[in-house]
Amino acid sequence: MIIHSTCPCCGSANISASLKAEDYTVTHMIFEIWECRECTFRFTQNIPGTDDMGAYYQSDNYISHTDTRKGFINMLYHRVRKRTLLGKLDLIRRYTGIQTGHLLDIGAGTGAFLYTMQQAGWKVSGIEPDAGSRTRALDNYNIALQSPEKLYETTGESVDVITLWHVLEHVHDIHGYMAAIKKTLKPGGTLIIAVPNYTCYDSRIYGKYWAAYDVPRHLWHFSPFSMKKLLNRHGLKTDLIKPMWYDSFYVSMLSEQYKTGRPAFIPGIFNGLLSNIKTIFNSEKCSSLIYIIKK
């Protein structure tokens, strides 16, 4: 297990325990989440090392690795995904200013997003640590994903756009990834990072039951302030922050299930809607945020 004595984001020793959360997906173990008083970064304490983390992803309900449609929430996720994949394509075209180019997706899962981009004329590359997901991407879309080591081997600024859709919170070597990403991105290129936002309203509703804590798979828990601190540390700056409106519904339904021990779709949908309504005048309070970063 890895124990942090200083903040993994900014290096401050001004850290303390904030709450405890349960692994509802695999082990039902309890993990502490700590917070840095300097940069507001939160992190899961006593986390498994990289060699041991794979066991915590071994669940048929872990949708990014299995593409499961089991259960109402996952079935709904797939219906919404068709819309969000096209939304990501539109977002990339709009905020990069280019219609096609070379895109690298880190944490590509089973390849659905890369396939969408490829069909739109983009040259695509992908990094995915899970071997089973790489196999599914090859079988389903004929896209050959690479293991994470490939990211560190990249020489030169060769990619127009790099995306991490709900990935950075899973990465042990967060500073190594950021350095490698910066080295890989072309001058003037665009980095897009989507992560949960623990300062959102639905997090306040559910507390320790908030599904986006997802311990121990989520090693890091970002606020907008801490994300900006991380980017600044690597010489990068946020150009724009966009809300992910659908995430509040998905996260709230899961959180409601964790809290009550049974599916409770209507309260989850209501709280997701309430969270979004409270976000209208401050999009940085959305359940998940997309950070658009220019090099």
C-alpha positions as CSV (number, residue, x, y, z in Angstrom):
1,M,0.0,0.0,0.0
2,I,1.1,3.5,-0.8
3,I,0.9,6.2,2.0
4,H,1.4,9.8,1.1
5,S,3.0,12.1,3.7
6,T,2.8,15.2,1.4
7,C,0.3,16.3,-1.2
8,P,0.8,14.4,-4.4
9,C,-0.2,17.5,-6.4
10,C,1.6,20.4,-4.9
11,G,4.0,18.8,-2.4
12,S,2.6,20.5,0.7
13,A,2.8,18.7,4.1
14,N,-0.4,20.5,5.2
15,I,-2.6,17.4,4.6
16,S,-5.2,15.7,6.8
17,A,-8.0,13.1,6.6
18,S,-11.3,14.3,5.1
19,L,-13.6,11.3,4.9
20,K,-13.8,7.6,4.5
21,A,-15.4,5.9,1.5
22,E,-16.2,2.3,0.6
23,D,-15.2,0.3,-2.5
24,Y,-18.7,-0.6,-3.7
25,T,-17.6,-2.2,-6.9
26,V,-15.2,-5.1,-5.9
27,T,-14.0,-5.5,-2.3
28,H,-16.2,-3.3,0.0
29,M,-13.0,-2.2,1.8
30,I,-12.9,1.2,3.4
31,F,-10.4,3.8,2.2
32,E,-9.5,7.2,3.7
33,I,-9.6,10.3,1.5
34,W,-7.2,13.0,2.5
35,E,-7.2,16.7,1.5
36,C,-4.4,19.2,1.0
37,R,-5.2,22.5,2.8
38,E,-3.0,24.4,0.4
39,C,-4.3,23.4,-3.0
40,T,-7.6,21.6,-2.1
41,F,-6.4,18.4,-3.9
42,R,-7.9,15.2,-2.4
43,F,-6.3,11.8,-2.7
44,T,-7.1,8.3,-1.6
45,Q,-4.7,7.1,1.1
46,N,-3.2,3.6,1.5
47,I,-3.7,2.8,-2.2
48,P,-2.6,-0.4,-3.9
49,G,0.6,-0.2,-6.0
50,T,0.4,-0.4,-9.7
51,D,1.1,-4.1,-9.7
52,D,-1.8,-4.8,-7.4
53,M,-4.4,-2.4,-8.7
54,G,-5.6,-4.7,-11.5
55,A,-7.6,-6.8,-9.0
56,Y,-9.7,-3.8,-8.1
57,Y,-11.0,-3.5,-11.7
58,Q,-12.2,-7.1,-11.9
59,S,-15.9,-6.6,-12.0
60,D,-18.5,-7.3,-14.6
61,N,-20.0,-3.9,-13.7
62,Y,-16.9,-1.9,-14.5
63,I,-18.3,-0.4,-17.7
64,S,-15.2,1.1,-19.3
65,H,-13.4,-2.2,-19.4
66,T,-16.3,-4.6,-20.2
67,D,-18.9,-2.4,-22.1
68,T,-21.5,-4.2,-20.0
69,R,-25.2,-3.4,-20.5
70,K,-26.1,-5.3,-17.3
71,G,-28.5,-3.3,-15.2
72,F,-30.7,-0.2,-15.9
73,I,-27.9,2.3,-15.1
74,N,-25.4,0.7,-17.5
75,M,-28.1,0.3,-20.2
76,L,-28.9,4.0,-19.9
77,Y,-25.2,4.8,-20.0
78,H,-24.9,3.2,-23.4
79,R,-27.9,5.1,-24.8
80,V,-26.4,8.4,-23.6
81,R,-22.9,7.4,-24.9
82,K,-24.0,7.6,-28.5
83,R,-24.9,11.2,-28.0
84,T,-21.8,12.1,-25.9
85,L,-19.4,10.5,-28.4
86,L,-20.7,12.9,-31.1
87,G,-20.6,15.7,-28.6
88,K,-16.9,15.0,-28.0
89,L,-16.2,15.1,-31.7
90,D,-18.0,18.5,-32.0
91,L,-16.2,19.9,-28.9
92,I,-12.8,18.9,-30.3
93,R,-13.5,20.5,-33.7
94,R,-14.9,23.6,-32.1
95,Y,-12.1,24.3,-29.6
96,T,-9.1,23.1,-31.5
97,G,-9.9,25.0,-34.7
98,I,-9.1,21.9,-36.9
99,Q,-11.4,19.5,-38.6
100,T,-8.9,16.6,-38.7
101,G,-5.5,15.8,-37.3
102,H,-3.7,13.3,-35.1
103,L,-5.5,12.5,-31.9
104,L,-4.1,10.4,-29.0
105,D,-6.6,9.1,-26.4
106,I,-5.1,8.0,-23.1
107,G,-7.2,5.5,-21.3
108,A,-9.0,4.5,-24.4
109,G,-11.1,1.7,-22.9
110,T,-12.6,-0.5,-25.6
111,G,-12.0,2.1,-28.3
112,A,-15.5,3.5,-29.0
113,F,-14.4,7.2,-28.9
114,L,-11.3,6.6,-31.1
115,Y,-13.6,4.8,-33.6
116,T,-15.9,7.8,-33.7
117,M,-12.9,10.1,-34.4
118,Q,-11.5,7.7,-37.0
119,Q,-14.8,7.6,-38.8
120,A,-14.7,11.5,-38.9
121,G,-11.3,11.4,-40.7
122,W,-8.9,11.7,-37.8
123,K,-5.6,9.7,-37.4
124,V,-6.0,8.0,-34.0
125,S,-3.7,6.4,-31.5
126,G,-4.7,5.1,-28.1
127,I,-3.2,4.1,-24.7
128,E,-5.0,1.6,-22.5
129,P,-3.5,-0.3,-19.5
130,D,-6.1,-3.1,-19.5
131,A,-5.2,-6.0,-21.8
132,G,-8.9,-7.2,-22.1
133,S,-10.0,-3.7,-23.2
134,R,-7.2,-3.6,-25.8
135,T,-8.4,-6.9,-27.2
136,R,-12.0,-5.7,-27.4
137,A,-10.9,-2.5,-29.2
138,L,-9.1,-4.7,-31.8
139,D,-12.0,-7.1,-32.1
140,N,-14.8,-4.5,-32.2
141,Y,-13.1,-1.6,-34.1
142,N,-9.9,-2.9,-35.5
143,I,-8.0,-0.4,-33.5
144,A,-4.7,-1.5,-31.9
145,L,-4.2,0.2,-28.6
146,Q,-0.8,0.4,-26.9
147,S,0.1,-0.2,-23.2
148,P,1.0,2.8,-21.0
149,E,4.7,2.3,-21.5
150,K,4.3,3.6,-25.0
151,L,3.5,7.1,-23.7
152,Y,6.9,7.5,-22.1
153,E,8.7,6.3,-25.3
154,T,7.3,9.0,-27.5
155,T,9.9,11.2,-29.0
156,G,9.0,14.7,-30.3
157,E,5.9,16.8,-30.4
158,S,3.8,14.8,-32.8
159,V,0.1,14.9,-31.7
160,D,-2.5,17.7,-32.4
161,V,-4.9,16.6,-29.6
162,I,-4.5,14.5,-26.5
163,T,-7.6,13.4,-24.6
164,L,-8.1,11.9,-21.2
165,W,-11.8,11.2,-20.5
166,H,-12.1,10.3,-16.8
167,V,-8.6,8.8,-16.8
168,L,-6.2,11.1,-14.9
169,E,-7.8,10.2,-11.6
170,H,-6.7,6.6,-12.1
171,V,-3.0,7.3,-12.9
172,H,-0.4,6.5,-10.2
173,D,2.4,8.5,-11.9
174,I,0.4,11.7,-12.4
175,H,3.4,14.0,-12.8
176,G,5.2,11.5,-15.1
177,Y,2.1,11.4,-17.3
178,M,1.7,15.1,-17.4
179,A,5.4,15.5,-18.4
180,A,5.1,12.9,-21.1
181,I,1.8,14.4,-22.4
182,K,3.4,17.9,-22.7
183,K,6.4,16.4,-24.6
184,T,4.1,14.6,-27.0
185,L,1.7,17.5,-27.8
186,K,2.6,19.7,-30.7
187,P,3.2,23.5,-30.0
188,G,-0.3,25.0,-30.1
189,G,-1.9,21.6,-29.6
190,T,-4.8,21.0,-27.3
191,L,-5.0,18.8,-24.2
192,I,-8.5,17.8,-23.0
193,I,-8.9,16.4,-19.5
194,A,-12.2,15.3,-18.0
195,V,-12.4,14.4,-14.3
196,P,-15.0,14.3,-11.6
197,N,-15.3,17.4,-9.5
198,Y,-15.7,16.7,-5.7
199,T,-16.8,20.4,-5.1
200,C,-20.1,19.7,-7.0
201,Y,-23.5,19.8,-5.5
202,D,-24.2,16.1,-5.8
203,S,-21.0,15.3,-3.9
204,R,-22.4,17.5,-1.0
205,I,-25.7,15.5,-1.1
206,Y,-24.1,12.1,-1.0
207,G,-20.9,12.6,1.0
208,K,-19.1,9.4,1.5
209,Y,-21.6,7.6,-0.8
210,W,-20.7,9.8,-3.8
211,A,-20.1,7.3,-6.6
212,A,-17.3,9.4,-8.3
213,Y,-15.0,8.9,-5.3
214,D,-14.8,5.2,-6.6
215,V,-12.0,4.2,-4.2
216,P,-9.4,2.9,-4.7
217,R,-9.6,3.0,-8.5
218,H,-9.8,6.8,-8.2
219,L,-6.5,7.7,-6.7
220,W,-7.0,11.5,-7.0
221,H,-10.0,13.8,-6.5
222,F,-9.9,17.1,-8.2
223,S,-11.3,20.6,-7.5
224,P,-11.0,23.2,-10.2
225,F,-8.4,25.0,-8.1
226,S,-6.2,21.9,-7.6
227,M,-6.4,21.0,-11.4
228,K,-5.2,24.5,-12.2
229,K,-2.4,24.1,-9.7
230,L,-1.4,20.8,-11.3
231,L,-1.4,22.2,-14.8
232,N,0.6,25.3,-13.7
233,R,3.2,23.0,-12.2
234,H,3.8,21.6,-15.7
235,G,3.8,24.9,-17.5
236,L,0.2,24.5,-18.8
237,K,-2.8,26.7,-18.4
238,T,-6.5,26.1,-18.6
239,D,-8.0,27.8,-21.6
240,L,-11.7,26.9,-20.9
241,I,-13.7,24.7,-18.5
242,K,-16.8,23.0,-19.7
243,P,-19.5,21.1,-17.7
244,M,-20.4,17.5,-18.4
245,W,-24.2,17.7,-17.7
246,Y,-25.0,14.0,-18.1
247,D,-22.5,12.9,-15.5
248,S,-24.5,14.3,-12.6
249,F,-27.4,11.9,-13.4
250,Y,-25.2,8.8,-13.8
251,V,-23.3,9.6,-10.6
252,S,-26.3,10.5,-8.6
253,M,-28.2,7.2,-9.6
254,L,-25.1,5.2,-8.6
255,S,-24.7,7.2,-5.4
256,E,-28.3,6.6,-4.5
257,Q,-27.9,2.9,-5.0
258,Y,-24.8,2.9,-2.8
259,K,-26.6,4.9,-0.1
260,T,-29.8,2.9,0.1
261,G,-28.5,-0.6,-1.0
262,R,-31.0,-0.8,-3.8
263,P,-31.7,0.8,-7.2
264,A,-33.5,4.1,-6.6
265,F,-33.6,5.8,-10.0
266,I,-36.1,8.5,-9.4
267,P,-34.3,10.1,-6.4
268,G,-31.0,9.8,-8.3
269,I,-32.4,11.5,-11.4
270,F,-34.0,14.2,-9.2
271,N,-30.7,14.9,-7.4
272,G,-28.8,14.9,-10.7
273,L,-31.2,17.4,-12.1
274,L,-31.0,19.5,-8.9
275,S,-27.2,19.5,-9.1
276,N,-27.3,20.7,-12.7
277,I,-29.8,23.4,-11.9
278,K,-27.5,24.7,-9.1
279,T,-24.7,24.6,-11.6
280,I,-26.3,26.8,-14.2
281,F,-24.7,30.0,-12.8
282,N,-21.4,28.4,-11.9
283,S,-20.4,25.7,-14.3
284,E,-17.3,24.9,-12.2
285,K,-19.7,23.2,-9.7
286,C,-20.8,20.5,-12.2
287,S,-20.4,16.9,-11.3
288,S,-17.6,16.4,-13.9
289,L,-15.6,19.0,-15.7
290,I,-13.8,19.2,-19.0
291,Y,-10.6,21.2,-18.9
292,I,-9.5,22.5,-22.4
293,I,-5.8,23.3,-22.2
294,K,-3.5,24.8,-24.9
295,K,0.2,24.2,-25.1
